[in-house]
Amino acid sequence: MAMKDVARYWAQRYFSDEEAVIFFLLLIGGFSIVIFMGAMLAPFLSSVVLAYLLAGIVRKLEEVRVPFQLAVVLVFLIFVSLLSALVLVVFPLVWRQLMTLIDELPGMLAAGQQLLLLLPEQYPNLISQGQMQELIGVAAGEIGLVGQKLVSLSLSSVPNLFGLMIYLVLVPILVFFLLKDRDLLINWFVSHLPEKRVFMTGIWREMDQQLANYIRGKFIEIAIVGVATYIGLISFGVQYSALLAVLVGLSVLVPYIGAAVVTVPVVLIGMFQFGLNDTFFYMLMVYGVIQALDGNVLVPLLFSEAVNLHPVAIIVAVLAFGGIWGFWGIFFAIPLATLLKAILYAWPRAVDASEPEKEVL
């Protein structure tokens, strides 16, 4: 069969339905907007995510007979209060600890170098002095590059303060109107879709509740893991506890990889501060308990309707969507992968009655 015939057969099989063609064009348009205009529309996209998260709380209040407008105002005030606490309390504390860590990094590296230089004396059969010196040189070069990036990040952050102020003003305004006029906006969008939309309606119904549960669950998981880590670390007097807690909380966005990566700074800072004594191992034990409870208790509780995706598919989705959309791509990697899976299973296919043997089981 010629390539042209294969393409014609494939198009007739999968794109003979008008609704499928329109939905495909919507997917292409949506992904194109995200890829090419994502940075420009970031405040709006962030507002959509937050409004989608808060809409569930508004619906809960409506279920207990709170008027819609009052429910929107109450939820919006709670949102603004939490945002203000983050901006005025959490962010400055984390920023100060990050700047302190950058200042103290050379001293920590020097102390670590002295500890490493003792290893050839204690284990001469495993590593020589020359090998250790070479290893230290390579590590110092890599850490130096990281330090330069951190310094450049701190210097370049000054112009970004203007962008942050735009976020702090635009996002709450957009969230309020997206909550207040959600039905009006949804009806406007639906009015531009074809009247026959069985396929799209089925996909939306399947993804709507799952997506809402995922967004709420992830925000709750970040908050619980971050707060628990901060309490656990601060109880031992660990330096940079707020910074580490934020990193650990955000690490839950990247399944499997995030927990492994964020453990490295927790171990290094604890080791530099306490050495290899009982306090260090007790601190690691508490941190390990938090990670274990997150994976075995919190995640099953928050995501009871777990997404049935293979770990390889999850990791590939995180890498692919993270590369396309940055932070939000990582955040939505699992829902997007689930959406693609649902589309593949539900996509309308034209059946060729004359050639039933071509159907794939």
N, C-alpha and C positions, 0 to 999 in steps of 0.2 A: 504493500500500500504506500503510495507516494506521501511525502510530507504534507502536501497541500490537502490531500484527502484526510489525513489524520487530524490536521488542524480544523478542517470543516466538520468532521465527525465530533471532535471534542467541543467545538463551539455550539453545535446543535444539541449536544447532550447536556451541557452545563449552562448554556446561556440562551436557551429557547424561551425561558420564562422572562417576561418583561420585568417582573418584580426583582428577579435575581440580577438582571442587568443594572437596574437602578441602585440596588443595594451595593453592588460591586463598585459602581461609580462613586457612591457615598463613601465607601471605605477608602478608595483611592484618594478622594478629595480630603477626607479627614486626616489621613496619614500625611498627605502633602502639606496641609496647613500646619500640622505639628512639626514636620521636619524643616520646612522653609520659613515658617513664621512663628515657631514656638517661642523664641526669645521675645519677640515683639508682643505676643499675646499671653505671655506668662502670667501677668496679673489676672487676666480674665479666666484662664484655664485653672489657676489656683483657686479663684473664687467659685468656679463651677464645682470643683472637688469639695470645697468647704461647705458650700450650700447643699450639695448632695448629702454630705455627712449630717448637717444640721436639720435637713428636711425630715429625717426619720424621727428626731426629737419633737419637731413640730407636730407630726402625725400622732405621736404618743400623747401629747397634750390635748390634741383634738379628740382623741378617743375617750379622754376623761372629761369631755364637754367644756374644754377651754376654748373660747372663740378664736378663730383663725388669726385675726389681726393681733390679738393679745398674745397668742402663742408665739407668733413671729417676733414681736417686740421682746418678750421674755427671753427667748432663745438667743436673739441678737445681743441683748445686754450681757448674757452669760458669756457669749463668744468674745465680745469686746473686753470683758473683765479678764478672761483668761489670756487674751492676746496682750493686754496691758501688763499683766504679771510676767509674761515671757519677755517682753521688750524691756521692762523696767527693772526686773529682778534677775531672771535666769541668764539672759544674754550678756549683760555686763559682768556677771560673776564668771561665766565661762570665758569671756574675752580676757578678763584680767588673768585668769589661770593660764590661758594659752600664752599670753605675753610673758608671764613669769617662767613658764616652761621653756620658752625660747631663750630667755636670758640665762637660765640655769643649765641648759643643755650642754655647753662645753664642759662645765664642771662634772656633770654626770658622765659624760663620755670619758673624761680623764680618769674618773674613779673606776669605770668599767674596764678601761685599758689596763690599769694596775692589777685588777683581779684576773684578767686574762693572761697577763704576763707571768702570773704565779702557776698557771696550769702546766707549763713544760717542766717546772721543778717538781711538781707533785706527780705528774704522769709522764715521765720522760720516754716511756716506751710507746705512748700513743701519739704524741705530737712534739716536734722539736721547737727550739727557740726561733729558728729562721722561719718555719712554717707559721708560727703564731704571729711573728712580725708582719709577714706578708698578708695574713688574714686580717690583722688590725688595719693595715694600710688600705686594703680594699674596702673594709667596712667604714673606715673614716671618710673615704672619698664618697661613698654612697650616702652616708649620713650628712656629709657636708652639702651635697646637692639638695637633700630634703630640707636642711636648715635654710638654704638660700631660697627655696620655694616658699617656706613659711614666712621668711622675712619679706619677700616680695609680695606675698599675699597680704600681709599686714599693712604694707605701704600702699598697695593698690586698693585697699579697702576704703580709703578716705574718699575717693571720688564716688565709690559705690554707695556711700551714705545717702546721696541724693536719690539713687534708685530705691534704696530701702525706704526712704520717706514716701516715695510714690506708692510703694506697696502698702505701707501702713495707712495711707489715705484712701487709695483706690479700692483695695481688696475689701475692707469693711463695707464701703458704699455698694460695691457690686454684690457682695453677699446678701446685704439687706434686700436689694431689689430682686435678686434671683429667688430669694425666699418668698417675698411678698407677691411677686407676679409670676410664680412658677407655672401655674395653670395656663395663664395667658401666653407665656413663652412656648410652653409645650404644644398648646393648641395651634399656635402660629406655625411651628415647625411641622407638625403633623399635617396641617392643611396643604403643605407643598409636596406631600408624599402621595403616591397613587392610592386610589380608593381600595384596590385589592392589595392587601399587604399581610397576607396570612403568614408568610415566611418571616418577614421582619417583626411582626407582632409576637410570633413564637420565640424568636431569638431574644427580643427585648424582655418578655416575661421570664424567660429562663435566666437571663443575666441580671435583671433589675435587683431582685432580692439578694442574690448572691453577691453582687457588686457592693450593694449598700452594707451588707454584713461584713464584707471584707474591709471596706474603708473604715467603718466604725471599729472593727476588731483590731486593725493595725494601729490606729491612733491610741486605742486603749492599751494595747500591748506595749507600744513605745513608752507611754506614760508610766505604766506599772513597772516595767523592767528598769526604766531609767531611775524612777524614785527608789525602788528596792535596791538597786546598785548603789545609789548615792548614800542611802542609809547604811548599807553594809560597809561601804568603804570609809565613810566618815566616822563610823563607830570605832574603827582602828586608827583613826587619825591620818589616813592616807592623803598625801598631797594631791592636788588637782582632782579631787573627788568629783566635783561638778562637771569638769571637762570629760573625765572618764565615763561618768554616768550618761552624759549626752551621747557619747560615742557608742556605748553599749546599747542604749535605747534605740538609736538609729540603726544599729547593726541588724536588728530583727527584720529590716526591710530586705536584706539579702539572705535568703535561706542558705543554710549550710556554710557558706563562705563567710558571711558577716561575723558570726560568733567566733570562728577560728581566727580571723584577722584581728578583731578587737581585743582578743585575749593577749596578744603580744604586748601592746603598751601597758595593759594592766599588770602583767607579770614583770615587765622591765621596771616600771616605776616602783612597784612594791619591792622588788629586789634591791634597787638602788637605795630606797629609803630604809628598809629594815635589814637588808642582808638575808642570808639563808638561815634565819632563826625561826623560833616557834610562831612569832607574830605573823611572819610572812606566810607560813604554811596555813595558819588559821584563816588568814585573809583569803588565800586561794581557795580554801575549803568553802567559805561563805559564798565566794563568787561562783564556784562550781555548783553549789546548791541552787543559787538563783538561776543559773543557766539550765540546770536539770528541771527545775520547776516550770520554767518557761516552756521548754520543749515537751514535757510530759504531762503538764497540768493546764497551764494557761492557754497554750495553742489549741489543744483539743476542746477546751471549754469555750473559747471565743470563736473558733472555727469548727463548730460541730458538723456543719455541712462542708466538710473538707473537699477541696478540689482534687479530683482524681487525676493527678498528673504525675508522670514519672519524674524522679529527681533530675535525670539528664535533661528532660524537657524544661523543667523549672530553671536550671542553671543556664541553658541556652537562651531561654526567654529573658532572663535577667541581663545577660551579656548583650543580646540583640537590642532589646528595647531600651536598655540603659545607654547603649552607644548612640541610639537615635534621639532619645528624649532626655537624657541626663537623669536627674533625681526622680522626676515624675515617671520616667520610663522604668526605673528600678521599682518604684512604688507600685506601679500598675502592671508589672511584668506578669504576675500570676493571673490577674483577671483578663489581661489581653490574650495570654496563651489559652485560657479557658474559653474566651470568646471565639478565637480562631478554631479551637476544637469543636465547639458547638456549631459554628458555621459549616465546617466540613461535614459534620454528621447530618445537619438539617438542610443542606443546600439542595434545592429542587433539581432533579435529574430527569431528563426526557428518556423514556423507555422506547427502545427500538423493537417493536413487536416482531419484525421480520427476522431479527437476529437475537433471540433470547440468550444464546450461548455466550454472548459478549458481556453479560451482566457479571460483575465481580462480586463474589460472595464475601 
